[in-house]
Amino acid sequence: MQELVRGMRKQMFVDGQFSTSSTGETFAVFNPATGDEIAQVPDASNDDVDRAVKSARHAFESDAWRTIVPAARERLLLKLADLLEANGDEFAALETLNQGKLLGFSKMLEVGGSVQWLRYMAGWATKIEGSTIDPSFGFPPGVRYNASTRRVPVGVVAAIVPWNFPLLMAVWKIAPALACGCTVVLKPAEETPLTAIRLAELAHEAGFPPGVFNVVTGRGETAGAALVKHPQIDKVAFTGSTEVGRIIGKQCGGDLKRVSLELGGKSPVIVLDDCDPRKAIEGAVGAIFFNQGQVCTAGSRLYVARSRFDEIVSGIASVANATVLGSGFDAGTQMGPLVSAKHREKVAGMIVQGAREGGEIIAGGKDVERPGFFVRPTVISNSDKKPLSIVKEEVFGPVLVAMPYDDIDEVLAVANNSEYGLGASVWTNQLDRALRLVDGIEAGTVWVNTHNMLDPALPFGGFKSSGIGREHGKAIVETYTETKSICIAY
């Protein structure tokens, strides 16, 4: 697989051309399954960011993009989807090599999901509409009025995406922005920039005009910060940690710049006493261990009816103990590595802290003696409901904390006792109890008898500290457009 990286471009993409950093600086990219360096990519300077933003600004204001008909934007996005699908095996292998996830998930989600989102958003390019209004102006006498609204592109978008779903998260931002007529500067996470660079090649091949889609590779505290602060950026679209989201939100608030933030989560999984135990165990396992727990909606807090607690938790622990760790390319692997050595140390440290504070580790929790950035799937029982830090803080790894409860009012209160509100799931066979919890849970998405299921037509975003704004569906059109009101007297 090293040949895959050796033969590809490893440069930024600005104004329709690939280039190195103006300083010549680079940084290393690693294979998390082995810890080996696989590439060096440009470390963008402030000058590089400025060049990319100015290219996007020129493209936005030029006839090559501003006046292009919506159907032409649709065709370009569909062409990009076709090219991604045709090169799907390469992209999937590249994602598994660089991010560590199982190859099957790279094919299904990173590639398959990205193709689906591109095609869905392509259709919106020709369906953006305003409204007509009959105003009640009564003066001057004899004058009538025609009023309407029009949605216009917000302008140049800075898209900053995380490392857990590098390709898919990029497409979540690129596709609607381009469909709405914006231009984009994408900054992928420094850990996982390779598929973004390759996607830029496909966009160039598809025929997007120079400057419409740019990619700058760099560090968050330098290139990312420069992008957010740039005066010619009209909107920032960020997915990542709540900590960084607050910094970006503060900057954009001071600049009066449009911003959408999809941030952290600490999603509760609520298992009622009438559930099917087998389905609840399978559901809770998938909710927390999918993608090594590196999911913003990971079901990291498990609340089980006391009468079912031992059965459900021991069942999850058995699955965790039997999980096979390894490279995402190996057919027998059930869980891959975490994305980096730094992140592995963070997750491992939080497990140790959870045990120190009184949590009982009943699965995992031990170091993995092999190369790469692995953490064993871990289940911590908190049957005494101690105030563990790991119950409140986002781990972003394969770590589950399980707690019993006695009635619905109690579990609803503890589920909502979090600064986060991104997702939640309820496991029950009784519709009335499910709907009561759906109504009461403070989260942007509540699943019933499933978890982590997303669709391009279904809005996605968070309550409270989990973010501002919504991705997907019709709601996303409002994120990348402004409303212009027109009033004509006659």
Protein Blocks (a to p, Z undefined) as FASTA:
>chain_A
ZZmmmmpccdddeehiacddfklpacddddfknopafbdcddddfklmmmmmmmmmmmmm
pmklmmpcfklmmmmmmmmmmmmmmmmmmmmmmmmmmnopafklmmmmmmmmmmmmmmmm
mmmmmmcccdddddfbfbdehiacddddddddfbjadddddfklmmlmmmmmmmmmmmno
pacdddddfklmmlmmmmmmmmmmnopaehkaccddddfklmmmmmmmpmkbfbdcdddd
fklmmmmmmmmmmnopacdddddddddddddfkbcfklmmmmmmmmmmgghlpafklcfb
ccddfklmmmmmmmmmmmmmmpccddfkbmkbcbdcdfbfklmmmmmmmmmmmmmnopac
fegjiacddedjdddddddddfkopacfklmpcfkpacddddddfbfklmmmmmmmcfbd
fbccdddfbfklmmmmmmmpccfbdcehiahiacfklccddehjlogcjeehjklmmmmp
ccddddddZZ
